[in-house]
């Protein structure tokens, strides 16, 4: 009997799935980006971001280097952000 191989489509990302792509973030008070699933913090500092469900920026104080913040945001503001090497996870 011949064996068959079923080709399955790649899994759709869920909240529990690992990130499938990433983009460097340049903090900007004017320009946002597509909603991400989280932010990786490369160097210590504060992050001021606009969450997906809100228009008012939120301060994430004293984010530590190497931390992944599991937050869905559409913008990281230059004003109030001192952390660097921020990466948006998708």
N, C-alpha and C positions, 0 to 999 in steps of 0.2 A: 504494500500500500504506500503510495507516494506521500511524503509529508508536504504540508502546505505552510506557507508563511503569510501571516496577515500583517500588512503594513498599517500601523495605526498613526493617525495624525499626532503631532506633538501636543502635549498637554497644554491646556489653557492655564495661564497664571492665575493663582488664587492667593488669598492673603497668606496662606501657609507655605506657598511655594517660594523657592529662592528667586531672587531677581534674575531677569533674563537679559537685561542690558543696562548700561549705565552711561551717564553723560556728566562731564564736568560742569559745575555751576559757577557762573560769574554773578555775584550779587548785584542787583540792579533795582533802583527805585521805580524804573519805568517799564522794564521788560520782564515778562513772566515766561513760563514754559509749560509744556503739557504736564498734567497732574502725575506726580510720581508716587511710588509706594513707600519711599523712605529716603533719608539722607545719611550718607556716610560723612563723618567729620574727620578730616585729615589732621587738623591742628586745633588745639584748645581755643575756646572763645565762645562768645554769644552768637546765637542765630536768631534773626528776626525774620519770620516767614508768614506767608498768607496761606492758611489752611484751605483745603478744597471746599469745605462747607461754610466758609466765613469770608468776609471782606476786610475785617479788622486784623492787622498784623498781630502775631503772638511772639513774645520773647522767650526763647529757650536759653536760659542763662547757664553759663559755665559748662557748655557741652565739651566733653573730653575727647581728645584725639583717639581715633580708633573706634569710636562709638557709632553704631547705626541707630538713628532715631526712626522708629516705625511710624512715620507721620506722612500723610498724603498732603502735599503742598503744591501750589502753582507758582510760587514766587519766593525767592529769598532776597530780602531787601538789603541794599548797601548800607542804608542808615540803620545803625544798631547791630550790625553783624560784624563781629571781630574774628570769628573762626575763619580759617582758610582751608584750602584744598578740600572743598565740599563737593560731593558727588551725588547726583540724583540717581536713585535706583528705580528701575522699571521692571 
